[in-house]
Amino acid sequence: MAYTMTPTPPGPIGSQYCVCKVELSICGQNLLDRDVTSKSDPFCVLFMEVNGKWVELDRTETAVNNLNPAFAKKFIIDYHFEEVQKLKFALFDQDKSSTQLYEHDFLGEFSCTLGMIVSSKKITRTLLLGNGKPAGKGMITIAAQELSDNRVITLSMAGRKLDKKDLFGKSDPFLEFHKPGDDGKWMLVHRTEVIKYTLDPVWKPFTVPLVSLCDGDVEKLIKVVCYDYDSDGGHDFIGEFQTSVAKLCEAQDASPLELECINPKKQKKKKNYKNSGIIIVKSCKITRDFSFLDYILGGCQLMFTVGIDFTASNGNPQEPSSLHYINPLGTNEYLSAIWAVGQIIQDYDSDKMFPALGFGAQLPPDWKVSHEFAINFNPRNPFCSGVEGIVQAYSACLPHIRFYGPTNFSPIINHVARFAAQATQQETASQYFILLIITDGVISDMDETRHAVVQASKLPMSIIIVGVGNADFAAMEFLDGDSRVLHSHTGEEAVRDIVQFVPFRNFRNVPKETLAKAVLAELPQQVVQYFKHQNLPPINSEPA
């Protein structure tokens, strides 16, 4: 594709889905030497594919006379899990001061997706010339880091012998936490609840992002103010003090930190003034609030399985009216759903070997109906190589099976759940299972399916259901617990919502990327929710 230069980078695409920003660090090794009297002066240009064209996003500084540059300038990109973000890194030898790339000697390029980079955290690859051949021994190394401070601080506070402010009672104290703003004024960060009628309050523990409390700088001064609550909004000032998060962290469960609450006006007026009470920091803990990208950068693998509905209601695959009919363009709604989800997920699985299972068909040679069979007819090894492998196995199996019924989901859900259950032995967040079920209609084993989903909600597992055709999908909506908690037929509640249902018909006339966004929108949150609930850190997490 042609290189196009744009003075300003395009805005983030689909920003409502954006998880966070990723910083990419670039190094080159053994670059081609294009200069006669000295070594090359390389710089790196980052392109992103937008509507089929490579658009320049940014470029590094020039490393003078260096065939093994480590560029100081970092590339910062909005990361969208639900999108295939194609990137190209092109290196050039600067010859002139021109911004036009054709004025500089080309040293090689490398293309990949952002998903590939973050799932590996760091990759080293061969640089290629325009003809697809290696650019000498030239290599590029790209390292990814999430640009966010994910630390949170949890404080447990109390007070002792605070000043009495109410005429007929004691005080109704609450605390406010402030940090210095850019304008030099104090900015409110957090307010505790009010504790009624007491001079010795004990406030509930609370958690705030460390960035909110002190901009991530534990030495920065913060101000804590104590007030007596008045219902008319004219709260009475009790006292205040300044401290830092580093100081607050001296508090331990066994030895709380005590800080004097001072009223400066009283302090000036009264010679024997000591304080307006004591604020006690009972405990202060800084922990990491891990994001989806923390788990992925930490090495968590997304294990992808496909379940395909081969029941008779789909129609004869040789007839154009069938949902399994492969049209002259080589596709149908089943294949579109496999591509939409698979091309995103495959970046997050290092071996890219995916089990593909079918249900609701009669199989040769005895034509017994099966609700859990390998579509490559190899039950010992149902794995397909990449999304292409799934597509090939699907197309190859169609002429050899008889569509039948009923539509039973529970065997395939339980199949994946058995593997997810083994992964619960893990001590870090290393595996999460995703089952994509593509179906044309009504579930026959609803009670068993509900029970299977409720049990699976306790496991590192999510289920995506794509409904193809024009059937009534009310039962699928019921399994997707967005509006209410799913219960099994015995009354047991799902621990969390793990089902995302999408009817394909809503996406027939929109770009194929839109389906992937809708189907995968909830997945990052489901992954984080599970690992947090199990208190599992990312594999390579740093202490807070």
Salt bridges, closest charged atoms under 4 A:
GLU56 OE2 - ARG59 NE 2.77
ASP58 OD1 - LYS73 NZ 2.89
ASP78 OD1 - LYS21 NZ 2.62
GLU83 OE2 - LYS517 NZ 3.40
GLU103 OE1 - LYS96 NZ 3.11
GLU109 OE2 - LYS88 NZ 3.61
ASP149 OD2 - ARG151 NH2 2.67
ASP163 OD2 - LYS266 NZ 2.74
GLU176 OE1 - HIS178 NE2 3.09
GLU176 OE2 - ARG191 NE 2.85
ASP215 OD1 - LYS179 NZ 2.70
ASP215 OD2 - LYS220 NZ 2.59
GLU240 OE1 - LYS223 NZ 4.00
GLU250 OE1 - LYS247 NZ 3.22
ASP253 OD2 - LYS285 NZ 3.48
GLU258 OE2 - ARG160 NH1 2.93
ASP289 OD1 - LYS532 NZ 2.45
GLU333 OE2 - ARG508 NE 2.61
GLU372 OE2 - HIS415 ND1 2.76
GLU372 OE2 - ARG418 NH2 3.14
ASP447 OD1 - ARG450 NH1 3.71
GLU492 OE2 - LYS458 NZ 2.87
GLU493 OE2 - HIS487 NE2 3.50
GLU513 OE2 - LYS512 NZ 3.68
